[in-house]
Amino acid sequence: MRAMIIDDSRAMRSILRRIVTGLDFETSEAEHGQAALDQLHAGVVPDVCLVDWNMPVMDGYTFITEVRANPEWRDITLMMVTTESEQRQIVRALAAGAHEYVIKPFTADAIVDKLSLLGLLPEESAVTA
């Protein structure tokens, strides 16, 4: 499995990378939505994207709408990982095509639980992580 971590914070990318590589995901990273789109256009197509909302150049919401507008990327699972905690924002992201939503700060278990819920982890990984 392959995960793309999209966040303008190097520290947050490192935290998420540590969690998902511990679950045997290969990872790629982008510091904003446009850089992530550039990777997708270059053929780096992950199974899941962990997407921050607030980033320069292109925010996570715009990234999700761009991904969902391209039929070639229909199978990518999109999970928002953000400080945006208002119900209105959560509904907006899910309506745009995000599959799950995790509010920062989070625990490693919260990420594991969401990936498991999305069917991206074998049962034994969810138990041992």
BELTABEL-V46488 format. One record per helix or strand of 3 or more residues. SS is the DSSP state (~ for helix, > for strand). FROM is the first residue (numbers start at 0). TO is the last residue. If there is no record, write none. Layout:
ss->SS from->FROM to->TO
ss->SS from->FROM to->TO
This chain:
ss->> from->1 to->5
ss->~ from->9 to->20
ss->> from->25 to->29
ss->~ from->32 to->40
ss->> from->47 to->50
ss->~ from->59 to->67
ss->~ from->70 to->72
ss->> from->76 to->81
ss->~ from->86 to->95
ss->> from->99 to->102
ss->~ from->107 to->116
ss->~ from->122 to->127
